[in-house]
Amino acid sequence: MLRGRGAIQKFIMMDTSYDMLKLCKSSQLDSGNENIETSYVVGDEEFLPIKESSVDLVISCLGLHWTNDLPGAMIQCKLALKPDGLFLAAILGGETLKELRIACTVAQMEREGGISPRVSPLAQVRDAGNLLTRAGFALPGVDVDEYVVRYKSALDLIEHLRAMGETNALLQRTNILKRETALATAAIYDSMFAAKDGTIPATFQVIYMTGWREHPSQQKSKRRGSATISFKDIQKQFGNGS
């Protein structure tokens, strides 16, 4: 995606998985994009191996939801940025896989008499702005999209999640999903959410976050009490229904 954009001289690609980095490196070589100096780093967002004030842009695509300390990871991203540098991230939001959560909860209550999380906890949209502010980013912005992917069955969805490595990473969980519970989950999923064509929906909510490292050139809010227009005057002009 960076090819042809210009002005990019150095690119650092980081992942916790060595195998994923190997795959990215081979893909980069195949693209023939040799004008950008590229480094491949095995690292962890919670212990970011990037010098302070050394990069202009930090991009995180659907990875930060795996961190134990999300505010701390975002603070480290901010510190790695140069003044006026941009942080751009996409994370999975709390509405992701809501259908599976409901079906699995009902099935576990029926079959096991209790529940254990089967999907990792995720941030809500309302949390994203607070996270950016807490990390110290200037001009924070948040946007959200929802994507609905259709599967033949809930079992196909679960196999897809396992192949993606996107099942539950919590330590305090039951390690095995019992066969009867899995079958009950699939049946409940079908009965509650299946479409007329027999497919079932899976919702993926993506929260986009943008924030800048502070710089004197950035626009700032006016000081408190400096307004020259009264809200009462605005209400008189526009608030009477005319």
C-alpha positions as CSV (number, residue, x, y, z in Angstrom):
1,M,0.0,0.0,0.0
2,L,3.0,2.3,0.5
3,R,4.3,1.9,-3.0
4,G,4.2,5.1,-5.0
5,R,3.2,7.4,-2.1
6,G,6.6,9.1,-2.1
7,A,8.5,10.8,0.7
8,I,9.0,7.5,2.7
9,Q,12.6,6.8,3.2
10,K,12.7,4.3,6.1
11,F,10.1,1.8,7.1
12,I,10.2,-0.4,10.3
13,M,7.9,-3.5,10.2
14,M,7.3,-5.0,13.7
15,D,5.4,-8.1,14.8
16,T,5.6,-10.4,17.8
17,S,5.6,-13.4,15.3
18,Y,8.9,-14.2,13.6
19,D,7.1,-16.3,11.0
20,M,4.7,-13.4,10.2
21,L,7.7,-11.1,9.6
22,K,9.3,-13.7,7.3
23,L,6.1,-13.8,5.3
24,C,6.0,-10.0,5.1
25,K,9.6,-9.8,4.1
26,S,9.1,-12.3,1.2
27,S,6.1,-10.3,0.1
28,Q,8.1,-7.1,0.2
29,L,10.8,-8.6,-1.9
30,D,8.3,-9.9,-4.4
31,S,6.8,-6.4,-4.8
32,G,10.1,-5.0,-6.0
33,N,9.8,-2.0,-3.7
34,E,13.5,-1.4,-3.1
35,N,13.5,2.3,-2.8
36,I,12.4,2.3,0.9
37,E,14.9,1.2,3.5
38,T,13.0,-1.5,5.4
39,S,13.8,-3.1,8.8
40,Y,12.1,-6.1,10.3
41,V,11.8,-6.3,14.1
42,V,10.4,-9.0,16.3
43,G,8.9,-6.9,19.2
44,D,6.1,-6.3,21.5
45,E,3.9,-3.2,21.6
46,E,4.1,-3.2,25.4
47,F,7.9,-3.0,25.2
48,L,8.3,-1.0,22.0
49,P,11.9,-1.3,20.7
50,I,11.8,2.1,19.0
51,K,13.8,5.1,20.1
52,E,11.9,8.1,21.5
53,S,11.1,10.8,19.0
54,S,12.4,8.8,16.1
55,V,9.5,8.2,13.7
56,D,7.0,10.4,11.8
57,L,4.2,7.8,11.7
58,V,3.0,4.8,13.7
59,I,0.5,2.5,12.1
60,S,-1.1,-0.4,14.0
61,C,-3.6,-2.6,12.1
62,L,-5.8,-4.9,14.2
63,G,-3.0,-5.8,16.7
64,L,-3.5,-3.6,19.7
65,H,-6.5,-5.6,21.0
66,W,-4.1,-8.3,22.0
67,T,-2.1,-6.2,24.5
68,N,-2.5,-6.6,28.2
69,D,-1.8,-2.9,28.8
70,L,-3.4,-0.9,26.0
71,P,-3.0,2.6,27.5
72,G,0.7,1.8,28.2
73,A,1.3,0.5,24.6
74,M,-0.3,3.7,23.2
75,I,1.8,5.9,25.4
76,Q,4.9,4.2,24.1
77,C,3.7,4.7,20.5
78,K,3.3,8.4,21.3
79,L,6.8,8.7,22.7
80,A,8.2,7.0,19.6
81,L,6.8,9.8,17.4
82,K,8.5,12.9,16.5
83,P,6.7,16.2,17.4
84,D,3.7,16.5,15.1
85,G,4.0,12.8,14.2
86,L,0.8,10.8,13.6
87,F,-0.6,7.7,15.3
88,L,-3.0,5.8,13.2
89,A,-4.6,2.6,14.5
90,A,-7.4,0.1,13.8
91,I,-8.6,-2.2,16.6
92,L,-11.4,-4.7,16.9
93,G,-14.3,-3.2,18.9
94,G,-16.6,-4.6,21.6
95,E,-19.4,-5.4,19.1
96,T,-17.2,-7.8,17.3
97,L,-18.6,-11.4,17.2
98,K,-21.6,-10.3,19.3
99,E,-23.7,-13.1,17.8
100,L,-21.1,-15.7,18.8
101,R,-20.9,-14.3,22.3
102,I,-24.6,-14.5,22.8
103,A,-25.0,-18.0,21.4
104,C,-22.0,-19.4,23.4
105,T,-23.2,-17.8,26.6
106,V,-26.7,-19.4,26.2
107,A,-25.2,-22.8,25.3
108,Q,-22.8,-22.8,28.3
109,M,-25.6,-21.8,30.7
110,E,-27.7,-24.6,29.4
111,R,-25.1,-27.4,29.2
112,E,-22.6,-26.4,31.9
113,G,-24.5,-24.3,34.3
114,G,-22.0,-21.4,34.0
115,I,-20.0,-19.3,31.5
116,S,-16.4,-18.9,30.6
117,P,-15.3,-16.3,28.0
118,R,-14.6,-17.8,24.6
119,V,-13.6,-14.6,23.0
120,S,-11.0,-12.1,24.3
121,P,-12.4,-8.8,25.8
122,L,-12.4,-5.8,23.4
123,A,-12.6,-2.0,23.9
124,Q,-15.8,-0.2,23.3
125,V,-16.1,2.8,21.0
126,R,-16.6,5.1,24.0
127,D,-13.3,4.0,25.4
128,A,-11.2,4.9,22.3
129,G,-11.3,8.7,22.8
130,N,-10.4,8.3,26.5
131,L,-7.5,6.0,25.6
132,L,-6.1,8.6,23.1
133,T,-6.5,11.4,25.7
134,R,-5.0,9.3,28.5
135,A,-2.0,8.5,26.3
136,G,-1.4,12.2,25.8
137,F,-2.2,12.5,22.0
138,A,-3.3,15.9,20.6
139,L,-6.3,16.3,18.3
140,P,-7.7,12.8,19.0
141,G,-10.2,11.4,16.5
142,V,-12.3,8.2,16.5
143,D,-14.3,6.5,13.8
144,V,-16.0,3.2,13.5
145,D,-17.1,0.7,10.9
146,E,-19.0,-2.6,11.1
147,Y,-18.5,-5.4,8.7
148,V,-20.9,-8.4,8.5
149,V,-19.3,-11.6,7.1
150,R,-21.6,-14.6,6.3
151,Y,-20.6,-18.2,7.1
152,K,-22.2,-21.5,6.3
153,S,-22.4,-22.4,10.0
154,A,-21.1,-21.3,13.4
155,L,-18.6,-24.2,13.3
156,D,-17.1,-22.8,10.1
157,L,-16.8,-19.4,11.9
158,I,-15.0,-21.0,14.9
159,E,-12.6,-22.8,12.6
160,H,-11.9,-19.5,10.8
161,L,-11.2,-17.7,14.1
162,R,-8.8,-20.5,15.2
163,A,-7.0,-20.3,11.8
164,M,-6.7,-16.5,12.3
165,G,-5.4,-16.9,15.9
166,E,-8.3,-14.8,17.1
167,T,-9.8,-17.0,19.8
168,N,-9.6,-16.3,23.5
169,A,-6.1,-15.5,24.9
170,L,-7.2,-15.1,28.5
171,L,-5.3,-17.2,31.1
172,Q,-8.4,-17.6,33.3
173,R,-10.6,-19.6,31.0
174,T,-11.6,-23.2,30.3
175,N,-9.1,-24.6,27.8
176,I,-11.5,-27.0,26.1
177,L,-14.8,-26.2,24.5
178,K,-16.9,-29.4,25.1
179,R,-18.3,-31.0,22.0
180,E,-21.9,-30.9,23.3
181,T,-21.5,-27.2,24.1
182,A,-20.0,-26.5,20.7
183,L,-22.9,-28.2,19.0
184,A,-25.4,-26.4,21.2
185,T,-23.7,-23.1,20.3
186,A,-24.0,-23.8,16.6
187,A,-27.7,-24.8,17.0
188,I,-28.5,-21.6,19.0
189,Y,-26.6,-19.4,16.6
190,D,-28.6,-20.8,13.7
191,S,-31.9,-20.5,15.5
192,M,-31.3,-16.9,16.6
193,F,-29.4,-15.4,13.7
194,A,-29.6,-17.5,10.5
195,A,-30.8,-15.9,7.3
196,K,-33.3,-17.4,4.9
197,D,-30.5,-18.8,2.8
198,G,-29.1,-20.7,5.8
199,T,-26.0,-18.6,6.3
200,I,-25.2,-17.0,9.6
201,P,-23.8,-13.5,10.1
202,A,-20.6,-12.6,12.1
203,T,-20.1,-8.9,13.0
204,F,-16.7,-7.4,13.1
205,Q,-16.5,-3.9,14.5
206,V,-13.4,-1.9,13.6
207,I,-12.5,1.2,15.6
208,Y,-10.2,3.7,14.0
209,M,-8.1,6.0,16.2
210,T,-5.9,9.0,15.2
211,G,-3.8,11.2,17.4
212,W,-0.8,13.5,17.0
213,R,2.2,14.1,19.1
214,E,1.9,17.7,20.4
215,H,3.6,20.5,18.4
216,P,3.3,24.3,18.7
217,S,2.0,24.5,15.1
218,Q,-1.2,22.5,15.9
219,Q,-4.5,24.3,16.5
220,K,-5.5,24.7,20.1
221,S,-8.8,25.5,21.8
222,K,-9.4,29.0,23.0
223,R,-8.8,29.9,26.7
224,R,-11.8,29.5,28.9
225,G,-14.0,32.6,29.0
226,S,-12.7,34.1,25.7
227,A,-16.0,33.6,23.8
228,T,-17.5,36.7,22.2
229,I,-21.0,35.2,21.4
230,S,-23.5,34.2,24.0
231,F,-25.4,30.9,23.7
232,K,-28.5,32.8,24.8
233,D,-28.2,34.9,21.7
234,I,-27.8,31.8,19.5
235,Q,-30.9,30.3,21.1
236,K,-32.9,33.4,20.4
237,Q,-31.8,33.3,16.8
238,F,-32.1,29.6,16.0
239,G,-33.8,28.0,18.9
240,N,-37.4,29.2,18.4
241,G,-38.2,26.7,15.6
242,S,-38.1,29.2,12.8
